[in-house]
Amino acid sequence: MSLLRQPILLLARSHRVKSLVSTLPVSAGIVTGYVPGETTEAAVAATGRLAADGLRATLDHLGEDTLDSDQADATTEAYVVLLRELAAAGLTPGAEVSVKLSAIGQALPDIGPKVALENARTICRAARNAGTTVTLDMEDHTTTDSTLAILRELRKDFPETGAVLQAYLRRTEADCRALSYEGSRVRLCKGAYSEPESVAFTDRLDVDKSYVRCLKVLLAGRGYPMIATHDPRMVEIASSLASRFSRAPGSYEFQMLYGIRPEEQKRLAAAGETVRVYVPYGAEWYGYLMRRLAERPQNLSFFARSLISKK
């Protein structure tokens, strides 16, 4: 992993740096490269632009580690409004939502999992009414068991609910086997949180090897794999494995982040692949931005110049 990754991820939790960055008009160039805006209207407009290019979308109302029940309720309502607006715009055939459970109450003391489950049910119900689906985002490893438990409960009433697994966790290959059943939607990503070596692979090559092992499990299974990667090698390997396991187009999809390799997104879609773009939006963009910088430290020099140039 890059030597810059850990320091950048530590900055993600710095309220002082967040306050500074939030006042910088120059840094907005970086922010808008990864986040289309703070409002529902901006998110819907971005989804429409993607649809015009033949791309699907999954939208994330940014926010995490919520310790206030009113804020958890407000985030839940924001998703309900978003889903209503997407449906009104005729976009839900190709757009779903991604939800971080810590944004809707999972981290609340004592009652967190119960609150998150009820709020997730509200969002899943709104998604079904809008003609689309929900995927539960995965966060740091301490939340994995709770998230998968909530997923199991949700799938009793909403079996279409998607899961996310992170290949850098040592447990993930086994989790892929457990979730590769018919009807199960699973997004496989590499992972973007700072994790201890005891639970996660920390060498880039080891993470890549784990990703390929997990891909094999999911593509050989009976579920619907969602292959989240920007790595050209992984895209090529995934395409080869899909062919090996006789996966027809539409029985899996590629996923990439908003603003990253947009031409590759369009190329894959033009080649007949299903491609979904992860679209984050909202005022709580700071933690998301810092994780993207940790993944692509070459952007850090531009970011640093933005800080230094503050008048």
Long-range contacts (C-beta under 8 A, 24 or more apart in sequence): 1-202, 1-203, 1-204, 2-294, 2-297, 4-294, 4-297, 4-300, 5-194, 5-294, 5-295, 5-297, 6-194, 8-290, 8-293, 8-294, 8-297, 8-300, 9-193, 9-194, 9-290, 9-291, 9-294, 10-194, 11-290, 12-286, 12-287, 12-290, 12-291, 12-294, 13-287, 18-286, 20-307, 20-310, 21-286, 21-306, 21-307, 22-286, 23-310, 24-306, 24-307, 24-310, 26-305, 26-306, 26-309, 26-310, 27-303, 27-306, 27-307, 29-302, 29-306, 30-289, 30-293, 30-299, 30-302, 30-303, 30-306, 31-285, 31-289, 33-259, 34-257, 34-258, 34-259, 34-260, 34-280, 34-285, 34-288, 34-289, 34-292, 35-62, 35-258, 35-280, 35-281, 35-282, 35-285, 35-288, 35-289, 36-258, 36-279, 36-281, 37-281, 38-281, 38-282, 38-283, 38-285, 39-281, 40-78, 40-81, 40-82, 40-85, 40-281, 41-85, 42-281, 43-82, 43-279, 43-281, 44-82, 44-85, 44-86, 44-89, 44-91, 46-258, 46-279, 46-281, 47-86, 47-89, 47-91, 47-95, 47-279, 48-89, 48-91, 50-277, 50-279, 51-91, 51-94, 51-95, 53-265, 53-266, 53-269, 54-266, 54-269, 54-270, 54-275, 55-94, 55-265, 55-266, 55-269, 55-275, 55-276, 55-277, 56-94, 56-95, 56-96, 56-253, 56-274, 56-275, 56-276, 56-277, 57-91, 57-94, 57-95, 57-96, 57-276, 57-277, 57-278, 57-279, 58-95, 58-96, 58-97, 58-98, 58-135, 58-255, 58-276, 58-277, 58-278, 58-279, 59-86, 59-95, 59-96, 59-97, 59-98, 59-279, 59-280, 59-281, 60-97, 60-98, 60-99, 60-100, 60-137, 60-278, 60-279, 60-280, 60-281, 60-288, 61-97, 61-99, 61-103, 61-281, 61-282, 62-103, 62-280, 62-281, 62-282, 62-283, 62-284, 62-285, 62-287, 62-288, 63-100, 63-103, 63-282, 63-284, 64-100, 64-102, 64-103, 64-139, 64-284, 64-287, 65-102, 65-103, 65-107, 66-102, 66-103, 66-104, 66-105, 66-107, 66-108, 67-107, 67-108, 67-109, 69-105, 69-108, 69-115, 72-103, 72-104, 72-105, 72-108, 72-115, 72-116, 72-119, 73-119, 75-103, 75-104, 75-119, 76-104, 76-119, 76-122, 76-123, 78-282, 79-123, 79-126, 80-122, 80-123, 80-126, 83-123, 83-126, 83-127, 83-129, 83-130, 83-132, 84-126, 84-130, 86-130, 86-132, 87-129, 87-130, 87-131, 87-132, 92-130, 92-131, 92-132, 93-131, 93-132, 95-132, 96-127, 96-132, 96-133, 96-134, 96-135, 96-162, 96-276, 97-123, 97-127, 97-132, 97-133, 97-134, 97-135, 98-134, 98-135, 98-136, 98-137, 98-164, 98-278, 99-123, 99-134, 99-135, 99-136, 99-137, 100-137, 100-139, 101-136, 101-137, 101-139, 101-143, 101-146, 101-147, 101-150, 102-139, 102-143, 106-143, 106-146, 106-147, 106-150, 112-146, 113-146, 113-149, 113-150, 116-150, 117-150, 117-153, 117-154, 120-150, 120-154, 121-154, 121-157, 121-158, 124-154, 124-157, 124-158, 124-161, 125-158, 128-158, 128-160, 133-160, 133-161, 133-162, 133-185, 134-158, 134-160, 134-161, 134-162, 135-161, 135-162, 135-163, 135-164, 135-185, 135-187, 135-226, 136-161, 136-162, 136-163, 136-164, 137-164, 138-163, 138-164, 138-165, 138-166, 138-189, 139-193, 140-193, 140-194, 140-195, 141-169, 141-193, 141-195, 141-199, 141-200, 144-169, 144-171, 144-175, 148-175, 159-183, 160-185, 161-185, 162-186, 162-187, 162-226, 163-187, 164-188, 164-189, 164-228, 165-189, 165-214, 166-190, 166-191, 166-192, 166-193, 167-191, 167-207, 167-210, 167-211, 167-214, 168-195, 168-200, 168-201, 168-202, 168-207, 168-210, 169-195, 169-199, 169-200, 169-201, 170-199, 170-200, 170-201, 170-210, 171-199, 172-210, 172-214, 173-210, 173-213, 173-214, 173-217, 176-214, 176-217, 176-218, 176-221, 177-217, 177-221, 179-223, 180-217, 180-218, 180-220, 180-221, 180-222, 180-223, 181-221, 181-222, 181-223, 182-222, 182-223, 183-222, 183-223, 183-224, 184-221, 184-222, 184-223, 184-224, 185-223, 185-224, 185-226, 186-218, 186-223, 186-224, 186-225, 186-226, 187-226, 187-228, 187-255, 188-214, 188-215, 188-218, 188-225, 188-226, 188-227, 188-228, 189-228, 189-229, 189-255, 190-229, 192-291, 192-294, 192-295, 193-291, 208-233, 208-234, 212-237, 215-241, 216-241, 219-244, 219-245, 219-247, 219-252, 220-245, 224-251, 224-252, 224-253, 225-252, 225-253, 226-252, 226-253, 226-254, 226-255, 226-276, 227-252, 227-253, 227-254, 227-255, 228-254, 228-255, 228-256, 228-278, 229-254, 229-255, 229-256, 230-256, 230-257, 230-260, 230-261, 230-264, 232-264, 235-264, 235-268, 239-273, 249-273, 249-274, 250-274, 257-292, 260-292, 260-296
